[in-house]
């Protein structure tokens, strides 16, 4: 019969195993359905002078950063205080 190249398949399987190892190592198994650590009202309160020219765009950037931070930060270090500090540092120009 026809010969089938399996080397690529083996590489894909190995890559999948590496991804699963990383998910377990960083305790990300439940992250796909975790709620944001801060809700919209809390974020708005942090930035009362939110970009007046385009507040919806800036708010969207903040929400994206909250979700990015949560998935990039190991579970043991994910606290509301750490997130608030990170947001204030990243968007310090918006705090005035």
DSSP file (Angstrom, degrees, kcal/mol; ACC not computed):
  #  RESIDUE AA STRUCTURE BP1 BP2  ACC     N-H-->O    O-->H-N    N-H-->O    O-->H-N    TCO  KAPPA ALPHA  PHI   PSI    X-CA   Y-CA   Z-CA
    1    1 A X              0   0    0      0, 0.0     2,-0.0     0, 0.0     0, 0.0   0.000 360.0 360.0 360.0-179.5    0.0    0.0    0.0
    2    2 A X        -     0   0    0      1,-0.1     2,-0.4     0, 0.0     0, 0.0  -0.351 360.0-118.4 -69.2 148.0    0.9    3.7    0.0
    3    3 A X        -     0   0    0     -2,-0.0     2,-0.5     2,-0.0    -1,-0.1  -0.707  25.0-153.0 -86.9 136.8    3.6    4.9    2.4
    4    4 A X        -     0   0    0     -2,-0.4     2,-0.6     2,-0.0     0, 0.0  -0.945  12.7-131.6-115.1 129.3    2.4    7.5    4.9
    5    5 A X        +     0   0    0     -2,-0.5     4,-0.3     1,-0.2    -2,-0.0  -0.682  29.8 171.3 -78.5 119.4    4.8   10.0    6.4
    6    6 A X     >  +     0   0    0     -2,-0.6     4,-2.4     2,-0.1     5,-0.2   0.474  53.8  91.2-108.4  -4.5    4.3   10.0   10.2
    7    7 A X  H  > S+     0   0    0      1,-0.2     4,-2.1     2,-0.2     5,-0.2   0.927  89.4  48.1 -59.4 -46.0    7.2   12.2   11.3
    8    8 A X  H  > S+     0   0    0      1,-0.2     4,-2.3     2,-0.2    -1,-0.2   0.909 110.2  52.7 -61.4 -41.8    5.2   15.3   11.1
    9    9 A X  H  > S+     0   0    0     -4,-0.3     4,-2.4     1,-0.2    -1,-0.2   0.896 107.6  51.4 -60.2 -40.5    2.4   13.6   13.1
   10   10 A X  H  X S+     0   0    0     -4,-2.4     4,-2.4     1,-0.2    -1,-0.2   0.887 109.5  50.4 -63.2 -39.1    4.9   12.6   15.8
   11   11 A X  H  X S+     0   0    0     -4,-2.1     4,-2.4     2,-0.2    -2,-0.2   0.896 110.1  49.9 -66.1 -39.8    6.1   16.3   16.0
   12   12 A X  H  X S+     0   0    0     -4,-2.3     4,-2.4     2,-0.2    -2,-0.2   0.916 111.3  48.7 -64.5 -43.3    2.5   17.5   16.4
   13   13 A X  H  X S+     0   0    0     -4,-2.4     4,-2.2     2,-0.2    -2,-0.2   0.918 111.7  49.3 -63.0 -43.2    1.8   15.0   19.1
   14   14 A X  H  X S+     0   0    0     -4,-2.4     4,-2.2     2,-0.2    -2,-0.2   0.906 110.7  50.3 -62.7 -41.3    5.0   16.0   20.9
   15   15 A X  H  X S+     0   0    0     -4,-2.4     4,-2.3     1,-0.2    -1,-0.2   0.907 109.2  51.6 -63.4 -41.3    4.1   19.7   20.6
   16   16 A X  H  X S+     0   0    0     -4,-2.4     4,-2.5     1,-0.2    -1,-0.2   0.897 108.4  51.1 -61.4 -40.8    0.6   18.9   22.0
   17   17 A X  H  X S+     0   0    0     -4,-2.2     4,-2.5     2,-0.2    -1,-0.2   0.905 109.0  51.4 -62.6 -40.9    2.2   17.1   25.0
   18   18 A X  H  X S+     0   0    0     -4,-2.2     4,-2.3     2,-0.2    -2,-0.2   0.910 109.8  49.6 -62.6 -41.8    4.5   20.1   25.6
   19   19 A X  H  X S+     0   0    0     -4,-2.3     4,-2.5     2,-0.2    -2,-0.2   0.936 111.7  48.0 -62.0 -46.6    1.4   22.4   25.6
   20   20 A X  H  X S+     0   0    0     -4,-2.5     4,-2.4     1,-0.2    -2,-0.2   0.886 109.6  53.2 -62.9 -38.5   -0.4   20.2   28.0
   21   21 A X  H  X S+     0   0    0     -4,-2.5     4,-3.0     1,-0.2    -1,-0.2   0.930 110.4  47.6 -61.1 -44.9    2.7   20.1   30.3
   22   22 A X  H  X S+     0   0    0     -4,-2.3     4,-2.3     2,-0.2    -2,-0.2   0.897 109.5  52.9 -62.6 -41.2    2.8   23.9   30.3
   23   23 A X  H  <>S+     0   0    0     -4,-2.5     5,-2.9     1,-0.2     6,-0.4   0.922 114.7  41.8 -60.5 -44.4   -0.9   24.1   31.1
   24   24 A X  H ><5S+     0   0    0     -4,-2.4     3,-1.2     3,-0.2    -2,-0.2   0.921 112.6  53.6 -68.7 -43.1   -0.5   21.8   34.0
   25   25 A X  H 3<5S+     0   0    0     -4,-3.0    -2,-0.2     1,-0.3    -1,-0.2   0.866 116.4  38.2 -60.9 -37.8    2.7   23.4   35.2
   26   26 A X  T 3<5S-     0   0    0     -4,-2.3    49,-0.8    -5,-0.2    -1,-0.3   0.320 110.0-122.0 -96.2   7.9    1.1   26.9   35.3
   27   27 A X  T < 5 +     0   0    0     -3,-1.2     3,-0.3    -4,-0.2    -3,-0.2   0.924  63.2 143.7  53.2  51.8   -2.2   25.6   36.6
   28   28 A X    > < +     0   0    0     -5,-2.9     3,-1.5     1,-0.2     4,-0.4   0.291  26.0 112.5-101.3   9.0   -4.1   26.9   33.7
   29   29 A X  T 3  S+     0   0    0     -6,-0.4     3,-0.3     1,-0.3    -1,-0.2   0.832  88.2  32.1 -55.0 -36.7   -6.7   24.1   33.4
   30   30 A X  T >  S+     0   0    0     -3,-0.3     3,-1.5     1,-0.2    -1,-0.3   0.389  90.6  99.6-101.4   3.3   -9.6   26.2   34.4
   31   31 A X  G X   +     0   0    0     -3,-1.5     3,-1.2     1,-0.3    -1,-0.2   0.756  66.0  73.4 -65.4 -24.1   -8.4   29.5   33.0
   32   32 A X  G 3  S+     0   0    0     -4,-0.4    -1,-0.3    -3,-0.3    -2,-0.1   0.756 110.2  29.6 -63.9 -21.6  -10.6   29.3   29.9
   33   33 A X  G <  S+     0   0    0     -3,-1.5    -1,-0.3     2,-0.1     2,-0.2   0.176  88.3 127.3-122.8  18.9  -13.7   30.1   32.0
   34   34 A X    <   -     0   0    0     -3,-1.2     2,-0.1    -4,-0.2     3,-0.1  -0.537  57.5-124.9 -77.2 141.3  -12.3   32.3   34.8
   35   35 A X        -     0   0    0     -2,-0.2    -1,-0.1     1,-0.1    -2,-0.1  -0.479  37.6 -89.0 -77.3 155.9  -14.0   35.6   35.4
   36   36 A X        -     0   0    0      1,-0.1    -1,-0.1    -2,-0.1    31,-0.1  -0.346  30.0-127.9 -60.2 145.7  -11.9   38.7   35.3
   37   37 A X  S    S+     0   0    0     29,-0.1     2,-0.4     1,-0.1    -1,-0.1   0.793  97.3  42.1 -65.5 -27.9  -10.4   39.6   38.7
   38   38 A X  S    S-     0   0    0     25,-0.1     2,-0.1    45,-0.0    -2,-0.1  -0.953  80.2-142.0-120.5 140.1  -11.8   43.1   38.3
   39   39 A X     >  -     0   0    0     -2,-0.4     4,-2.2     1,-0.1     3,-0.2  -0.457  35.2 -96.2 -92.5 173.8  -15.2   44.0   37.0
   40   40 A X  H  > S+     0   0    0      1,-0.2     4,-2.6     2,-0.2     5,-0.2   0.859 122.6  52.7 -57.9 -40.1  -16.0   47.0   34.7
   41   41 A X  H  > S+     0   0    0      2,-0.2     4,-2.1     1,-0.2    -1,-0.2   0.892 109.2  49.6 -65.8 -38.7  -17.1   49.3   37.6
   42   42 A X  H  > S+     0   0    0     -3,-0.2     4,-1.5     2,-0.2    -2,-0.2   0.906 112.4  47.9 -65.1 -40.7  -13.9   48.6   39.5
   43   43 A X  H  X S+     0   0    0     -4,-2.2     4,-1.4     1,-0.2     3,-0.2   0.923 110.9  50.3 -66.4 -43.6  -11.8   49.4   36.5
   44   44 A X  H  < S+     0   0    0     -4,-2.6     6,-0.2     1,-0.2    -1,-0.2   0.878 108.1  54.0 -61.7 -37.3  -13.8   52.6   35.8
   45   45 A X  H >< S+     0   0    0     -4,-2.1     3,-0.6     1,-0.2    -1,-0.2   0.836 106.0  53.0 -66.1 -32.2  -13.3   53.7   39.4
   46   46 A X  H 3< S+     0   0    0     -4,-1.5     2,-0.3     1,-0.3    -1,-0.2   0.822 118.6  35.6 -69.6 -31.1   -9.5   53.2   39.0
   47   47 A X  T ><  +     0   0    0     -4,-1.4     3,-1.4    -3,-0.2    -1,-0.3  -0.594  66.5 160.6-124.1  67.5   -9.4   55.4   36.0
   48   48 A X  T <  S+     0   0    0     -3,-0.6    -1,-0.1    -2,-0.3    -2,-0.1   0.788  79.6  51.3 -63.0 -26.3  -12.0   58.2   36.6
   49   49 A X  T 3  S+     0   0    0     45,-0.3     3,-0.3    -3,-0.1    -1,-0.3  -0.130  85.5 174.2-100.2  37.2  -10.4   60.4   34.0
   50   50 A X    <   -     0   0    0     -3,-1.4     5,-0.2    -6,-0.2    45,-0.0  -0.084  57.3 -60.8 -47.5 140.5  -10.5   57.6   31.4
   51   51 A X        -     0   0    0      1,-0.2     3,-0.3     3,-0.2    -1,-0.2   0.108  54.3-158.9 -27.4 103.9   -9.4   58.8   28.0
   52   52 A X  S    S+     0   0    0     -3,-0.3     3,-0.4     1,-0.2    -1,-0.2   0.797  85.0  57.7 -66.5 -29.8  -12.0   61.4   27.3
   53   53 A X  S    S+     0   0    0      1,-0.2    -1,-0.2     2,-0.1    -2,-0.1   0.869 130.7   2.8 -71.1 -36.2  -11.5   61.3   23.5
   54   54 A X     >  +     0   0    0     -3,-0.3     4,-2.1     1,-0.1     3,-0.3  -0.452  68.4 164.7-150.7  69.7  -12.3   57.6   23.1
   55   55 A X  H  > S+     0   0    0     -3,-0.4     4,-2.8     1,-0.2     5,-0.2   0.837  77.4  56.2 -62.3 -33.9  -13.3   56.0   26.5
   56   56 A X  H  > S+     0   0    0      2,-0.2     4,-2.2     1,-0.2    -1,-0.2   0.912 108.7  46.9 -65.6 -41.0  -14.7   52.9   24.9
   57   57 A X  H  > S+     0   0    0     -3,-0.3     4,-2.0     2,-0.2    -2,-0.2   0.930 114.6  46.6 -65.2 -45.2  -11.5   52.1   23.1
   58   58 A X  H  X S+     0   0    0     -4,-2.1     4,-2.3     2,-0.2    -2,-0.2   0.914 111.1  51.9 -64.0 -42.5   -9.4   52.7   26.2
   59   59 A X  H  X S+     0   0    0     -4,-2.8     4,-2.4     1,-0.2    -1,-0.2   0.903 108.4  52.2 -60.5 -40.9  -11.8   50.6   28.3
   60   60 A X  H  X S+     0   0    0     -4,-2.2     4,-2.4     1,-0.2    -1,-0.2   0.893 108.1  51.4 -60.6 -40.4  -11.4   47.8   25.8
   61   61 A X  H  X S+     0   0    0     -4,-2.0     4,-2.2     2,-0.2    -2,-0.2   0.902 109.7  50.5 -62.6 -41.1   -7.6   48.0   26.1
   62   62 A X  H  X S+     0   0    0     -4,-2.3     4,-2.4     2,-0.2    -2,-0.2   0.927 110.3  48.3 -63.0 -45.6   -8.0   47.8   29.9
   63   63 A X  H  X S+     0   0    0     -4,-2.4     4,-2.3     1,-0.2     5,-0.2   0.923 111.4  50.5 -62.2 -44.0  -10.2   44.7   29.7
   64   64 A X  H  X S+     0   0    0     -4,-2.4     4,-2.7     1,-0.2    -1,-0.2   0.904 110.8  49.7 -59.5 -41.1   -7.8   43.0   27.3
   65   65 A X  H  X S+     0   0    0     -4,-2.2     4,-3.0     2,-0.2     5,-0.2   0.892 108.1  53.3 -67.2 -38.9   -4.9   43.8   29.6
   66   66 A X  H  X S+     0   0    0     -4,-2.4     4,-2.4     2,-0.2    -2,-0.2   0.952 114.2  41.8 -58.5 -49.6   -6.8   42.3   32.6
   67   67 A X  H  X S+     0   0    0     -4,-2.3     4,-2.0     2,-0.2    -2,-0.2   0.890 115.3  50.0 -67.3 -39.9   -7.4   39.1   30.7
   68   68 A X  H  X S+     0   0    0     -4,-2.7     4,-1.7    -5,-0.2    -2,-0.2   0.937 112.3  48.2 -62.0 -46.3   -3.8   39.0   29.3
   69   69 A X  H  X S+     0   0    0     -4,-3.0     4,-1.4     1,-0.2    -2,-0.2   0.921 110.4  51.6 -60.9 -45.5   -2.4   39.6   32.8
   70   70 A X  H  < S+     0   0    0     -4,-2.4    -1,-0.2     1,-0.2    -2,-0.2   0.889 113.9  42.3 -61.6 -40.4   -4.5   36.9   34.3
   71   71 A X  H  < S+     0   0    0     -4,-2.0    -1,-0.2     1,-0.2    -2,-0.2   0.738 116.7  48.1 -81.1 -20.5   -3.5   34.2   31.8
   72   72 A X  H  < S+     0   0    0     -4,-1.7     2,-0.5    -5,-0.2    -2,-0.2   0.609  99.0  79.6 -91.0 -13.1    0.2   35.3   31.8
   73   73 A X  S  < S-     0   0    0     -4,-1.4     5,-0.1    -5,-0.2   -47,-0.0  -0.823  89.1-111.7-101.2 128.7    0.5   35.3   35.6
   74   74 A X    >>  -     0   0    0     -2,-0.5     3,-2.0     1,-0.1     4,-0.6  -0.257  30.8-115.1 -55.9 143.9    0.9   32.1   37.5
   75   75 A X  G >4 S+     0   0    0    -49,-0.8     3,-1.1     1,-0.3    -1,-0.1   0.829 113.2  58.9 -51.9 -40.7   -2.2   31.2   39.6
   76   76 A X  G 34 S+     0   0    0      1,-0.3    -1,-0.3     3,-0.0    -2,-0.1   0.742 110.4  43.5 -64.3 -22.3   -0.3   31.6   43.0
   77   77 A X  G <4 S+     0   0    0     -3,-2.0     2,-1.3     2,-0.0    -1,-0.3   0.440  84.3 110.5-101.4  -2.4    0.6   35.2   42.1
   78   78 A X    <<  +     0   0    0     -3,-1.1     2,-0.3    -4,-0.6     3,-0.1  -0.613  40.9 146.8 -80.5  95.6   -2.8   36.2   40.7
   79   79 A X     >  -     0   0    0     -2,-1.3     4,-2.2     1,-0.1     5,-0.2  -0.916  58.0-121.5-125.7 157.3   -4.3   38.6   43.3
   80   80 A X  H  > S+     0   0    0     -2,-0.3     4,-2.8     1,-0.2     5,-0.2   0.908 114.4  53.7 -61.2 -41.2   -6.5   41.6   42.8
   81   81 A X  H  > S+     0   0    0      1,-0.2     4,-2.4     2,-0.2    -1,-0.2   0.907 108.8  48.1 -61.6 -42.5   -3.8   43.9   44.5
   82   82 A X  H  > S+     0   0    0      2,-0.2     4,-2.2     1,-0.2    -1,-0.2   0.895 112.7  48.9 -65.9 -39.3   -1.1   42.7   42.0
   83   83 A X  H  X S+     0   0    0     -4,-2.2     4,-2.7     2,-0.2     5,-0.2   0.931 110.6  49.9 -65.2 -45.6   -3.4   43.2   39.1
   84   84 A X  H  X S+     0   0    0     -4,-2.8     4,-2.7     1,-0.2     5,-0.2   0.926 111.4  49.2 -58.8 -45.3   -4.4   46.7   40.3
   85   85 A X  H  X S+     0   0    0     -4,-2.4     4,-2.0     1,-0.2    -1,-0.2   0.910 111.9  49.2 -61.1 -42.0   -0.7   47.6   40.7
   86   86 A X  H  X S+     0   0    0     -4,-2.2     4,-2.7     2,-0.2    -2,-0.2   0.905 112.1  47.2 -64.3 -42.7    0.1   46.3   37.2
   87   87 A X  H  X S+     0   0    0     -4,-2.7     4,-2.7     2,-0.2    -2,-0.2   0.921 111.7  50.3 -64.9 -43.9   -2.7   48.3   35.6
   88   88 A X  H  < S+     0   0    0     -4,-2.7    -1,-0.2    -5,-0.2    -2,-0.2   0.867 114.0  45.9 -63.8 -35.0   -1.7   51.4   37.4
   89   89 A X  H >< S+     0   0    0     -4,-2.0     3,-1.0    -5,-0.2    -2,-0.2   0.937 115.7  44.0 -71.6 -47.0    1.9   51.0   36.3
   90   90 A X  H 3< S+     0   0    0     -4,-2.7     3,-0.2     1,-0.3    -2,-0.2   0.868 126.1  31.7 -67.4 -36.1    1.0   50.2   32.6
   91   91 A X  T >< S+     0   0    0     -4,-2.7     3,-1.9    -5,-0.2     4,-0.3  -0.122  75.8 132.9-113.6  35.1   -1.6   52.9   32.3
   92   92 A X  G X   +     0   0    0     -3,-1.0     3,-1.3     1,-0.3     4,-0.3   0.790  67.4  63.4 -60.1 -28.8    0.0   55.5   34.6
   93   93 A X  G 3  S+     0   0    0      1,-0.2     3,-0.4    -3,-0.2    -1,-0.3   0.717 100.2  54.3 -68.2 -18.5   -0.5   58.3   32.1
   94   94 A X  G <  S+     0   0    0     -3,-1.9   -45,-0.3     1,-0.2    -1,-0.2   0.489  90.0  76.4 -91.0  -4.3   -4.3   57.7   32.3
   95   95 A X    <         0   0    0     -3,-1.3    -1,-0.2    -4,-0.3    -2,-0.2   0.664 360.0 360.0 -81.6 -15.4   -4.3   58.2   36.1
   96   96 A X              0   0    0     -3,-0.4    -1,-0.2    -4,-0.3    -2,-0.1   0.495 360.0 360.0 -72.5 360.0   -4.0   62.0   35.9
